[in-house]
Amino acid sequence: MTELTKQMLRLLIGVLSVLLAALSASLGFWLGSQDPPPRSFRSMAPTVTQLERISEVAATRVHVTDILLAEGEGYRGSWLIKGDALLSLDVSQAKIVDVNTAARTATIRLPQPRVVSARVDHDKTQIWSVEKTTWLPWKWGDQGLLRDAAMRHAQQLIESSVGKEHHLALARLQTELLIYRMYDRLDWKMNVEWE
């Protein structure tokens, strides 16, 4: 092979290399400028993971006002009791019991709401009256003991009055609305069952 042929061959390879590099660069630019196909994501089925993170849902706070009468320790008293209680449920105990992926519906079973915090509001609770029940002139009994026992009973009174069915129904309704909204964002329709 002559020197001229070798130079022509090198020139041809060089030109082809430049053309190939230019072609691959323009192809890369053209492919990079194309919009990627739209992505879509879809949940396969609802889970209770979000609920487990929440753990406890404070469904509703109930305010209580009542009159408490007490007698003992040589005294009789009455108090205007004010307080509140918090109804809550442990949603970490929730279970998905029925799933229809085609219709995107599911049923979730939740535990019943319960009273988690009941308290007497001592700032708003008022003494109505306290009077001595004995005619003996010397001191007998202890007004403070009666008051302390009455406040312990007031605490139980608030707890038992909040545990009534209409308060529990309100707590269930509030929780159902929360569940519906939470899973509606994932495009699932949920039914709620109560244990």
Backbone as ProteinMPNN parsed JSONL, in Angstrom:
{"seq_chain_A": "MTELTKQMLRLLIGVLSVLLAALSASLGFWLGSQDPPPRSFRSMAPTVTQLERISEVAATRVHVTDILLAEGEGYRGSWLIKGDALLSLDVSQAKIVDVNTAARTATIRLPQPRVVSARVDHDKTQIWSVEKTTWLPWKWGDQGLLRDAAMRHAQQLIESSVGKEHHLALARLQTELLIYRMYDRLDWKMNVEWE", "coords_chain_A": {"N_chain_A": [[0.835, -1.154, 0.0], [0.474, 2.151, -0.782], [1.872, 5.256, 0.303], [0.136, 7.402, -0.117], [-2.359, 6.194, -0.275], [-2.588, 5.241, 2.281], [-2.768, 7.646, 3.716], [-5.123, 8.655, 2.666], [-6.9, 6.76, 3.57], [-6.669, 7.133, 6.346], [-7.664, 9.746, 6.513], [-10.273, 9.357, 5.603], [-11.235, 7.656, 7.643], [-11.024, 9.413, 9.801], [-12.837, 11.435, 9.008], [-15.183, 9.953, 8.921], [-15.332, 9.272, 11.643], [-15.725, 11.785, 12.815], [-18.189, 12.465, 11.636], [-19.77, 10.383, 12.658], [-19.613, 10.961, 15.408], [-20.872, 13.475, 15.43], [-23.395, 12.744, 14.518], [-24.238, 10.993, 16.581], [-24.277, 12.819, 18.713], [-26.256, 14.651, 17.861], [-28.423, 12.916, 17.738], [-28.609, 12.179, 20.417], [-29.261, 14.699, 21.524], [-31.718, 15.122, 20.276], [-33.258, 12.982, 21.282], [-33.149, 13.603, 23.99], [-34.604, 15.941, 24.095], [-37.203, 15.231, 23.783], [-40.374, 14.908, 25.345], [-40.787, 13.047, 28.298], [-42.706, 10.048, 28.591], [-45.912, 10.366, 30.188], [-46.155, 9.722, 33.68], [-47.879, 7.415, 35.698], [-49.352, 6.606, 38.761], [-50.669, 4.233, 40.939], [-52.448, 3.071, 43.678], [-52.435, -0.207, 44.905], [-54.04, -1.381, 46.843], [-55.812, -0.291, 49.77], [-54.06, 0.418, 52.819], [-53.379, 0.064, 56.333], [-51.327, 1.572, 57.173], [-51.023, 4.399, 57.273], [-52.876, 4.972, 59.25], [-51.775, 3.585, 61.402], [-49.565, 5.133, 61.897], [-50.767, 7.411, 62.882], [-51.918, 6.443, 65.2], [-53.497, 7.15, 67.694], [-56.684, 8.531, 67.706], [-58.166, 11.431, 68.608], [-61.325, 11.728, 68.907], [-63.526, 13.331, 69.77], [-64.272, 16.035, 72.049], [-66.031, 16.292, 75.016], [-68.04, 18.429, 76.85], [-69.035, 18.811, 80.206], [-71.572, 19.597, 82.503], [-72.881, 19.559, 85.705], [-74.837, 19.021, 88.696], [-73.76, 18.211, 91.863], [-74.568, 16.478, 94.732], [-73.744, 15.916, 98.101], [-73.359, 14.169, 101.203], [-72.164, 13.785, 104.443], [-69.659, 13.184, 107.005], [-70.627, 14.96, 108.854], [-71.578, 17.101, 107.419], [-73.411, 18.678, 104.722], [-73.395, 19.142, 101.282], [-73.398, 20.937, 98.153], [-72.387, 21.101, 94.772], [-71.615, 22.86, 91.797], [-70.633, 21.266, 89.137], [-68.155, 21.372, 86.681], [-66.586, 20.229, 83.763], [-64.641, 18.234, 81.457], [-64.269, 15.701, 78.932], [-62.318, 13.498, 76.951], [-62.943, 11.684, 74.112], [-61.64, 8.932, 72.477], [-59.977, 6.793, 70.056], [-58.092, 3.86, 69.407], [-56.547, 3.737, 66.611], [-54.508, 2.266, 65.617], [-55.178, -0.295, 65.914], [-56.787, -0.907, 63.829], [-58.232, -2.791, 61.135], [-58.07, -3.931, 57.8], [-60.659, -5.457, 56.275], [-62.06, -6.252, 54.026], [-61.518, -6.103, 50.612], [-61.969, -4.71, 47.428], [-60.445, -4.523, 44.606], [-61.07, -3.945, 41.965], [-63.401, -2.368, 42.022], [-62.422, -0.479, 43.663], [-62.984, -0.296, 46.433], [-63.194, -0.731, 49.973], [-63.366, -2.27, 53.225], [-63.028, -1.249, 56.513], [-62.249, -2.193, 59.793], [-62.788, -0.936, 62.977], [-61.816, -0.276, 66.417], [-64.021, 0.351, 69.233], [-64.795, 3.704, 70.338], [-63.391, 5.24, 73.305], [-63.282, 6.603, 76.642], [-60.583, 8.587, 77.265], [-59.541, 10.617, 78.723], [-60.717, 12.234, 81.406], [-61.75, 15.03, 83.209], [-62.159, 17.178, 86.016], [-62.89, 20.528, 85.936], [-61.466, 22.548, 87.974], [-61.263, 25.273, 88.233], [-63.609, 26.288, 87.174], [-65.584, 24.897, 88.48], [-67.951, 25.231, 91.05], [-68.699, 25.904, 94.48], [-71.839, 25.312, 95.694], [-73.351, 25.181, 98.032], [-72.443, 24.546, 101.428], [-73.182, 23.052, 104.393], [-73.54, 22.568, 107.913], [-74.716, 19.57, 109.386], [-75.374, 18.768, 111.882], [-76.692, 19.476, 115.145], [-75.137, 19.787, 117.268], [-73.046, 21.783, 119.314], [-70.227, 21.718, 119.362], [-67.359, 21.2, 117.242], [-67.718, 18.822, 114.796], [-66.887, 16.238, 112.581], [-65.548, 16.712, 109.226], [-65.249, 19.127, 106.933], [-63.506, 19.38, 104.782], [-62.827, 16.712, 104.136], [-65.269, 15.793, 103.134], [-65.505, 17.456, 100.866], [-63.25, 16.632, 99.345], [-63.915, 13.943, 98.844], [-66.225, 14.384, 97.369], [-65.184, 15.624, 95.057], [-63.66, 13.531, 93.987], [-65.742, 11.824, 93.338], [-67.012, 13.466, 91.482], [-65.225, 13.376, 89.369], [-65.594, 10.703, 88.516], [-68.262, 10.933, 87.825], [-68.197, 12.612, 85.57], [-66.755, 10.986, 83.805], [-68.542, 8.778, 83.524], [-70.81, 10.022, 82.449], [-69.969, 10.878, 79.959], [-69.516, 8.528, 78.646], [-71.873, 7.73, 77.495], [-74.21, 6.581, 74.979], [-74.939, 8.477, 72.919], [-72.803, 10.271, 72.895], [-70.711, 8.556, 72.23], [-71.574, 7.797, 69.694], [-71.275, 10.187, 68.304], [-68.48, 10.431, 68.385], [-67.797, 8.187, 66.848], [-68.867, 8.946, 64.372], [-67.302, 11.244, 63.761], [-64.807, 10.024, 63.471], [-65.28, 8.285, 61.309], [-65.682, 10.165, 59.253], [-63.1, 11.239, 59.097], [-61.667, 8.962, 58.211], [-62.921, 8.479, 55.73], [-62.222, 10.812, 54.301], [-59.439, 10.623, 54.327], [-58.823, 8.285, 52.815], [-60.165, 8.862, 50.5], [-58.589, 10.655, 49.176], [-56.776, 8.949, 48.09], [-58.252, 7.841, 46.193], [-60.025, 5.809, 46.915], [-62.951, 4.215, 48.11], [-64.209, 3.892, 51.251], [-65.691, 1.694, 53.632], [-66.836, 1.667, 56.959], [-66.621, -0.432, 59.698], [-67.578, -1.276, 63.026], [-66.108, -2.686, 65.888]], "CA_chain_A": [[0.0, 0.0, 0.0], [1.281, 3.345, -0.943], [1.733, 6.274, 1.34], [-1.04, 8.207, -0.445], [-3.529, 5.394, 0.073], [-2.662, 5.209, 3.739], [-3.231, 8.95, 4.171], [-6.541, 8.772, 2.278], [-7.634, 5.884, 4.467], [-6.709, 7.825, 7.643], [-8.564, 10.89, 6.354], [-11.627, 8.811, 5.514], [-11.593, 7.185, 8.999], [-11.195, 10.623, 10.61], [-14.096, 12.081, 8.606], [-16.26, 9.078, 9.398], [-15.383, 9.401, 13.117], [-16.353, 13.085, 13.115], [-19.607, 12.347, 11.264], [-20.409, 9.486, 13.621], [-19.721, 11.706, 16.667], [-21.894, 14.509, 15.228], [-24.674, 12.048, 14.421], [-24.639, 10.518, 17.914], [-24.584, 14.001, 19.523], [-27.557, 15.188, 17.458], [-29.431, 11.928, 18.144], [-28.759, 12.326, 21.872], [-29.982, 15.942, 21.77], [-33.093, 14.943, 19.842], [-33.919, 12.091, 22.245], [-33.256, 14.299, 25.276], [-35.589, 17.023, 24.033], [-38.54, 14.647, 23.762], [-41.016, 14.811, 26.654], [-40.91, 11.651, 28.715], [-44.114, 9.66, 28.678], [-46.457, 10.699, 31.511], [-46.13, 8.636, 34.653], [-49.087, 7.286, 36.504], [-49.165, 5.766, 39.927], [-51.949, 3.808, 41.465], [-52.349, 2.192, 44.837], [-53.04, -1.511, 44.652], [-55.098, -1.581, 47.838], [-55.551, 0.536, 50.945], [-53.395, -0.212, 53.956], [-53.602, 0.794, 57.582], [-50.054, 2.175, 57.552], [-51.24, 5.794, 57.664], [-53.58, 4.973, 60.535], [-50.847, 3.146, 62.441], [-48.718, 6.278, 62.234], [-51.57, 8.312, 63.71], [-52.024, 5.678, 66.438], [-54.657, 7.462, 68.514], [-57.479, 9.636, 67.172], [-59.043, 12.095, 69.565], [-62.5, 11.932, 68.069], [-64.336, 14.468, 70.211], [-64.203, 16.463, 73.454], [-67.38, 16.52, 75.52], [-68.073, 19.282, 78.037], [-70.051, 18.321, 81.141], [-71.981, 20.437, 83.622], [-73.833, 18.809, 86.517], [-74.893, 19.395, 90.107], [-73.407, 17.071, 92.696], [-74.975, 16.603, 96.129], [-73.032, 14.964, 98.951], [-73.627, 14.315, 102.622], [-71.317, 12.95, 105.28], [-68.688, 13.894, 107.835], [-71.308, 16.01, 109.601], [-71.886, 18.212, 106.516], [-74.124, 18.432, 103.465], [-72.935, 20.145, 100.334], [-73.754, 20.814, 96.736], [-71.393, 21.739, 93.914], [-71.87, 22.958, 90.371], [-69.446, 20.616, 88.581], [-67.859, 21.594, 85.264], [-65.422, 19.478, 83.34], [-64.705, 17.724, 80.097], [-63.642, 14.395, 78.703], [-61.873, 13.266, 75.586], [-63.235, 10.357, 73.565], [-60.597, 8.618, 71.513], [-59.88, 5.384, 69.723], [-56.775, 3.393, 69.018], [-56.653, 3.335, 65.206], [-53.456, 1.309, 65.265], [-55.826, -1.608, 65.966], [-57.663, -1.014, 62.649], [-57.961, -3.918, 60.238], [-58.751, -3.933, 56.514], [-61.263, -6.789, 56.266], [-62.635, -6.61, 52.726], [-60.957, -5.228, 49.575], [-62.371, -4.96, 46.047], [-59.544, -3.649, 43.846], [-61.71, -3.508, 40.723], [-64.313, -1.256, 42.35], [-61.671, 0.424, 44.543], [-63.697, -0.158, 47.697], [-62.664, -1.568, 51.045], [-64.01, -2.141, 54.527], [-62.066, -1.175, 57.607], [-62.868, -2.459, 61.102], [-62.155, -0.098, 64.005], [-62.286, -0.502, 67.793], [-64.98, 1.344, 69.742], [-64.184, 4.829, 71.07], [-63.397, 5.111, 74.758], [-62.885, 7.811, 77.371], [-59.152, 8.521, 77.583], [-59.179, 11.685, 79.646], [-61.853, 12.94, 82.008], [-61.21, 15.906, 84.252], [-62.977, 18.214, 86.635], [-62.27, 21.848, 85.793], [-61.607, 23.113, 89.317], [-61.414, 26.724, 88.137], [-65.005, 26.612, 86.848], [-66.467, 24.22, 89.431], [-68.279, 26.165, 92.134], [-69.424, 25.402, 95.644], [-73.182, 25.888, 95.757], [-73.538, 25.41, 99.47], [-71.968, 23.53, 102.37], [-73.737, 23.398, 105.708], [-73.394, 21.57, 108.971], [-75.976, 18.823, 109.535], [-75.591, 18.408, 113.285], [-77.048, 20.601, 115.999], [-74.186, 19.844, 118.371], [-72.287, 23.033, 119.221], [-68.791, 21.556, 119.115], [-66.999, 20.807, 115.873], [-67.769, 17.392, 114.54], [-66.751, 15.98, 111.159], [-64.523, 17.459, 108.505], [-65.767, 19.65, 105.671], [-62.503, 19.107, 103.751], [-62.956, 15.312, 103.721], [-66.462, 15.699, 102.284], [-65.189, 18.107, 99.601], [-62.335, 15.764, 98.597], [-64.682, 12.781, 98.374], [-67.142, 14.865, 96.337], [-64.423, 15.865, 93.824], [-63.36, 12.216, 93.399], [-66.987, 11.353, 92.734], [-67.252, 14.322, 90.309], [-64.395, 12.819, 88.298], [-66.308, 9.516, 88.029], [-69.505, 11.415, 87.219], [-67.864, 13.097, 84.225], [-66.396, 9.815, 83.003], [-69.717, 7.968, 83.195], [-71.767, 10.753, 81.606], [-69.417, 10.965, 78.604], [-69.566, 7.201, 78.054], [-73.23, 7.42, 77.009], [-74.246, 6.199, 73.565], [-74.968, 9.596, 71.962], [-71.442, 10.807, 72.787], [-69.923, 7.567, 71.489], [-72.01, 7.868, 68.292], [-70.629, 11.372, 67.736], [-67.063, 10.102, 68.195], [-67.713, 7.272, 65.707], [-69.134, 9.735, 63.171], [-66.114, 12.064, 63.489], [-63.741, 9.134, 63.004], [-65.644, 7.837, 59.964], [-65.401, 11.267, 58.325], [-61.649, 11.291, 58.94], [-61.264, 7.81, 57.392], [-63.402, 8.7, 54.364], [-61.402, 11.854, 53.663], [-58.06, 10.161, 54.179], [-58.707, 7.328, 51.72], [-60.709, 9.49, 49.294], [-57.435, 11.262, 48.488], [-56.123, 7.858, 47.363], [-59.257, 7.382, 45.231], [-60.671, 4.601, 47.416], [-64.164, 4.409, 48.908], [-64.102, 3.022, 52.42], [-66.797, 1.444, 54.55], [-66.294, 1.495, 58.3], [-67.337, -1.324, 60.625], [-67.12, -1.105, 64.401], [-66.034, -3.933, 66.662]], "C_chain_A": [[0.888, 1.228, 0.0], [0.964, 4.316, 0.174], [0.49, 7.106, 1.098], [-2.309, 7.46, -0.05], [-3.693, 5.353, 1.589], [-3.19, 6.535, 4.277], [-4.702, 9.135, 3.84], [-7.41, 7.93, 3.222], [-7.752, 6.529, 5.848], [-7.671, 9.007, 7.591], [-10.015, 10.423, 6.338], [-12.099, 8.332, 6.894], [-11.829, 8.387, 9.909], [-12.507, 11.314, 10.306], [-15.283, 11.255, 9.102], [-16.419, 9.167, 10.915], [-16.069, 10.694, 13.514], [-17.841, 13.032, 12.796], [-20.366, 11.478, 12.25], [-20.598, 10.191, 14.965], [-20.813, 12.766, 16.562], [-23.275, 13.879, 15.184], [-25.138, 11.575, 15.789], [-24.978, 11.688, 18.83], [-25.955, 14.561, 19.167], [-28.678, 14.225, 17.828], [-29.686, 12.018, 19.644], [-29.533, 13.581, 22.226], [-31.456, 15.782, 21.42], [-33.86, 14.052, 20.823], [-34.103, 12.775, 23.588], [-34.307, 15.381, 25.264], [-37.012, 16.497, 23.989], [-39.084, 14.597, 25.187], [-41.117, 13.346, 27.042], [-42.393, 11.283, 28.78], [-44.644, 9.955, 30.078], [-46.441, 9.469, 32.413], [-47.456, 8.594, 35.378], [-48.803, 6.298, 37.618], [-50.539, 5.422, 40.465], [-51.722, 2.858, 42.617], [-53.059, 0.877, 44.529], [-54.195, -1.774, 45.611], [-54.783, -0.704, 49.043], [-54.856, -0.278, 52.034], [-53.71, 0.599, 55.2], [-52.326, 1.494, 58.046], [-50.235, 3.621, 58.011], [-51.927, 5.871, 59.031], [-52.655, 4.545, 61.668], [-49.916, 4.277, 62.847], [-49.458, 7.26, 63.13], [-51.706, 7.732, 65.11], [-53.32, 5.964, 67.191], [-55.378, 8.662, 67.913], [-58.359, 10.171, 68.291], [-60.278, 12.524, 68.791], [-63.32, 13.15, 68.487], [-64.089, 14.768, 71.687], [-65.631, 16.813, 73.873], [-67.284, 17.341, 76.8], [-69.259, 18.861, 78.902], [-70.29, 19.369, 82.211], [-73.042, 19.669, 84.387], [-73.809, 19.351, 87.936], [-74.665, 18.13, 90.92], [-73.806, 17.384, 94.128], [-74.239, 15.545, 96.924], [-73.371, 15.245, 100.408], [-72.753, 13.325, 103.372], [-70.371, 13.808, 106.078], [-69.326, 15.059, 108.599], [-71.681, 17.225, 108.763], [-72.723, 17.726, 105.335], [-73.693, 19.54, 102.517], [-73.448, 19.892, 98.934], [-72.753, 21.658, 95.935], [-71.903, 21.773, 92.482], [-70.589, 22.482, 89.697], [-69.332, 20.96, 87.099], [-66.591, 20.829, 84.935], [-65.561, 19.048, 81.896], [-64.014, 16.374, 80.034], [-63.338, 14.262, 77.224], [-62.193, 11.828, 75.209], [-62.249, 10.1, 72.443], [-60.693, 7.154, 71.135], [-58.505, 5.076, 69.178], [-56.854, 2.869, 67.596], [-55.507, 2.439, 64.768], [-53.999, -0.119, 65.316], [-56.761, -1.835, 64.773], [-57.237, -2.19, 61.784], [-58.74, -3.708, 58.944], [-59.32, -5.339, 56.356], [-61.817, -7.205, 54.907], [-62.134, -5.601, 51.694], [-61.461, -5.675, 48.221], [-61.547, -4.005, 45.189], [-60.178, -3.147, 42.56], [-62.615, -2.306, 40.973], [-63.64, -0.193, 43.208], [-62.478, 0.757, 45.803], [-63.066, -1.096, 48.713], [-63.458, -1.314, 52.316], [-62.921, -2.186, 55.59], [-62.813, -1.382, 58.92], [-62.071, -1.722, 62.172], [-62.647, -0.481, 65.393], [-63.225, 0.622, 68.221], [-64.232, 2.493, 70.427], [-64.294, 4.603, 72.577], [-62.971, 6.441, 75.376], [-61.411, 7.663, 77.735], [-58.739, 9.597, 78.584], [-60.448, 12.362, 80.126], [-61.287, 13.793, 83.133], [-62.265, 16.863, 84.756], [-62.214, 19.519, 86.452], [-62.483, 22.593, 87.116], [-61.728, 24.632, 89.302], [-62.867, 27.122, 87.887], [-66.005, 25.926, 87.76], [-66.688, 25.139, 90.618], [-68.99, 25.441, 93.271], [-70.778, 26.096, 95.654], [-73.506, 26.204, 97.205], [-72.929, 24.249, 100.24], [-72.476, 23.967, 103.734], [-73.575, 22.234, 106.661], [-74.74, 20.878, 109.158], [-76.253, 18.428, 110.983], [-75.931, 19.648, 114.097], [-76.082, 20.733, 117.167], [-73.294, 21.074, 118.241], [-70.797, 22.851, 118.96], [-68.543, 21.038, 117.701], [-67.033, 19.291, 115.776], [-67.68, 17.187, 113.034], [-65.694, 16.888, 110.528], [-65.071, 17.851, 107.139], [-64.807, 19.343, 104.522], [-62.583, 17.673, 103.242], [-64.162, 15.125, 102.793], [-66.181, 16.304, 100.91], [-64.278, 17.217, 98.744], [-63.058, 14.548, 98.032], [-65.632, 13.192, 97.252], [-66.399, 15.099, 95.019], [-63.996, 14.549, 93.162], [-64.599, 11.65, 92.714], [-67.317, 12.177, 91.478], [-66.455, 13.819, 89.112], [-65.086, 11.599, 87.672], [-67.605, 9.894, 87.32], [-69.259, 11.885, 85.785], [-67.545, 11.924, 83.315], [-67.62, 9.015, 82.585], [-70.702, 8.711, 82.297], [-71.275, 10.862, 80.17], [-69.488, 9.614, 77.897], [-70.936, 6.808, 77.533], [-73.228, 7.294, 75.491], [-74.24, 7.397, 72.612], [-73.595, 10.263, 71.832], [-70.553, 9.854, 71.989], [-70.285, 7.595, 70.001], [-71.37, 9.077, 67.601], [-69.145, 11.107, 67.466], [-66.881, 9.156, 67.011], [-67.904, 8.032, 64.398], [-67.916, 10.58, 62.785], [-64.98, 11.21, 62.921], [-64.031, 8.635, 61.595], [-65.351, 8.922, 58.928], [-63.901, 11.393, 58.066], [-61.166, 10.17, 58.013], [-61.68, 8.028, 55.941], [-62.526, 9.713, 53.638], [-59.982, 11.363, 53.396], [-57.906, 9.233, 52.974], [-59.307, 7.861, 50.414], [-59.585, 10.147, 48.495], [-56.667, 10.218, 47.687], [-57.067, 7.228, 46.341], [-59.855, 6.024, 45.612], [-61.9, 5.001, 48.219], [-64.132, 3.386, 50.035], [-65.44, 2.889, 53.123], [-66.163, 1.207, 55.918], [-67.216, 0.586, 59.093], [-66.748, -1.109, 62.008], [-67.139, -2.436, 65.119], [-67.122, -3.952, 67.712]], "O_chain_A": [[1.903, 1.305, 0.693], [-0.043, 4.214, 0.873], [-0.166, 7.489, 2.067], [-3.244, 8.072, 0.467], [-4.807, 5.423, 2.106], [-3.989, 6.537, 5.213], [-5.451, 9.705, 4.633], [-8.503, 8.338, 3.614], [-8.818, 6.479, 6.461], [-8.418, 9.236, 8.543], [-10.877, 11.021, 6.981], [-13.245, 8.577, 7.271], [-12.759, 8.368, 10.715], [-13.218, 11.734, 11.219], [-16.255, 11.792, 9.633], [-17.544, 9.139, 11.415], [-16.89, 10.714, 14.431], [-18.664, 13.496, 13.585], [-21.488, 11.808, 12.635], [-21.642, 10.032, 15.598], [-21.596, 12.942, 17.495], [-24.223, 14.422, 15.75], [-26.31, 11.735, 16.13], [-25.884, 11.568, 19.654], [-26.734, 14.909, 20.054], [-29.77, 14.661, 18.192], [-30.83, 11.942, 20.093], [-30.373, 13.553, 23.125], [-32.334, 16.236, 22.154], [-35.006, 14.354, 21.155], [-35.11, 12.551, 24.261], [-34.856, 15.716, 26.314], [-37.95, 17.278, 24.148], [-38.352, 14.284, 26.126], [-41.485, 12.502, 26.225], [-43.235, 12.152, 29.005], [-43.91, 9.812, 31.056], [-46.679, 8.343, 31.975], [-48.073, 9.628, 35.636], [-48.109, 5.298, 37.435], [-51.455, 6.244, 40.44], [-50.897, 1.948, 42.535], [-54.151, 0.865, 43.961], [-55.218, -2.333, 45.215], [-53.618, -0.407, 49.308], [-55.043, -1.489, 52.149], [-54.25, 1.702, 55.111], [-52.251, 1.957, 59.184], [-49.664, 4.025, 59.024], [-51.601, 6.724, 59.856], [-52.738, 5.082, 62.773], [-49.52, 4.372, 64.009], [-48.868, 7.868, 64.023], [-51.616, 8.462, 66.097], [-54.164, 5.075, 67.305], [-54.759, 9.691, 67.642], [-59.189, 9.451, 68.847], [-60.277, 13.548, 68.108], [-63.762, 13.919, 67.633], [-63.745, 13.882, 72.469], [-66.339, 17.537, 73.174], [-66.541, 16.994, 77.718], [-70.347, 18.59, 78.394], [-69.353, 19.952, 82.755], [-74.002, 19.179, 83.793], [-72.878, 20.053, 88.329], [-75.306, 17.105, 90.686], [-73.434, 18.423, 94.674], [-74.118, 14.403, 96.48], [-73.632, 16.382, 100.8], [-72.624, 12.167, 102.975], [-70.283, 15.017, 105.863], [-68.647, 16.025, 108.947], [-72.057, 18.263, 109.308], [-72.741, 16.541, 105.0], [-73.633, 20.712, 102.889], [-73.871, 18.79, 98.586], [-72.339, 22.743, 96.344], [-72.542, 20.83, 92.015], [-69.584, 23.192, 89.682], [-70.306, 20.85, 86.354], [-65.647, 20.787, 85.724], [-66.492, 19.453, 81.201], [-63.289, 15.968, 80.942], [-64.014, 14.837, 76.371], [-61.78, 10.883, 75.881], [-62.049, 10.943, 71.569], [-61.384, 6.37, 71.786], [-57.848, 5.921, 68.571], [-57.186, 1.704, 67.379], [-55.532, 1.904, 63.659], [-53.359, -1.047, 64.821], [-57.452, -2.852, 64.718], [-56.059, -2.54, 61.706], [-59.918, -3.352, 58.972], [-58.565, -6.31, 56.308], [-62.022, -8.394, 54.665], [-62.299, -4.393, 51.869], [-61.398, -6.857, 47.884], [-61.889, -2.831, 45.052], [-59.866, -2.047, 42.105], [-62.591, -1.337, 40.214], [-64.213, 0.868, 43.453], [-62.63, 1.919, 46.181], [-62.481, -2.12, 48.359], [-64.127, -0.291, 52.464], [-62.028, -3.033, 55.569], [-63.884, -0.812, 59.129], [-60.851, -1.859, 62.267], [-63.771, -0.959, 65.54], [-63.218, 1.707, 67.64], [-63.173, 2.288, 71.02], [-65.167, 3.878, 73.055], [-62.377, 7.29, 74.711], [-61.033, 6.722, 78.433], [-57.691, 9.485, 79.219], [-61.165, 12.988, 79.345], [-60.451, 13.337, 83.913], [-63.147, 17.298, 84.015], [-61.029, 19.603, 86.776], [-63.537, 23.186, 87.347], [-62.24, 25.22, 90.255], [-63.307, 28.178, 88.341], [-67.166, 26.332, 87.811], [-65.75, 25.749, 91.132], [-69.765, 24.508, 93.061], [-70.853, 27.324, 95.624], [-73.878, 27.324, 97.557], [-72.904, 23.114, 99.763], [-72.238, 25.092, 104.175], [-73.487, 21.075, 106.257], [-75.786, 21.524, 109.095], [-77.279, 17.809, 111.265], [-75.497, 20.75, 113.762], [-76.183, 21.668, 117.962], [-72.829, 21.374, 117.141], [-70.163, 23.74, 118.393], [-69.445, 20.5, 117.06], [-66.437, 18.586, 116.59], [-68.343, 17.902, 112.282], [-65.051, 17.701, 111.193], [-65.325, 16.993, 106.293], [-65.249, 19.073, 103.405], [-62.425, 17.435, 102.045], [-64.09, 14.399, 101.801], [-66.574, 15.731, 99.893], [-64.513, 17.068, 97.545], [-62.842, 14.167, 96.881], [-65.826, 12.442, 96.295], [-66.943, 14.796, 93.957], [-63.97, 14.448, 91.936], [-64.507, 11.065, 91.635], [-67.85, 11.632, 90.511], [-66.942, 13.832, 87.981], [-65.155, 11.478, 86.449], [-67.998, 9.26, 86.341], [-70.044, 11.577, 84.889], [-68.013, 11.874, 82.178], [-67.735, 8.616, 81.427], [-71.363, 8.089, 81.466], [-72.089, 10.932, 79.248], [-69.517, 9.566, 76.667], [-71.139, 5.652, 77.162], [-72.355, 7.832, 74.809], [-73.582, 7.33, 71.574], [-73.261, 10.771, 70.762], [-69.74, 10.289, 71.174], [-69.414, 7.436, 69.145], [-70.971, 8.99, 66.44], [-68.618, 11.518, 66.431], [-65.925, 9.296, 66.249], [-67.187, 7.793, 63.427], [-67.541, 10.626, 61.614], [-64.28, 11.629, 62.0], [-63.122, 8.569, 60.767], [-64.832, 8.63, 57.851], [-63.485, 11.628, 56.931], [-60.346, 10.409, 57.127], [-60.892, 7.793, 55.025], [-62.134, 9.493, 52.491], [-59.4, 11.662, 52.353], [-56.963, 9.379, 52.197], [-58.985, 7.359, 49.338], [-59.637, 10.185, 47.265], [-55.984, 10.552, 46.718], [-56.74, 6.225, 45.706], [-60.151, 5.198, 44.748], [-61.888, 6.01, 48.925], [-64.04, 2.181, 49.802], [-66.218, 3.84, 53.201], [-65.086, 0.62, 56.02], [-68.427, 0.8, 59.155], [-65.565, -0.799, 62.149], [-68.078, -3.219, 64.973], [-67.232, -4.916, 68.47]]}, "name": "protein", "num_of_chains": 1, "seq": "MTELTKQMLRLLIGVLSVLLAALSASLGFWLGSQDPPPRSFRSMAPTVTQLERISEVAATRVHVTDILLAEGEGYRGSWLIKGDALLSLDVSQAKIVDVNTAARTATIRLPQPRVVSARVDHDKTQIWSVEKTTWLPWKWGDQGLLRDAAMRHAQQLIESSVGKEHHLALARLQTELLIYRMYDRLDWKMNVEWE"}
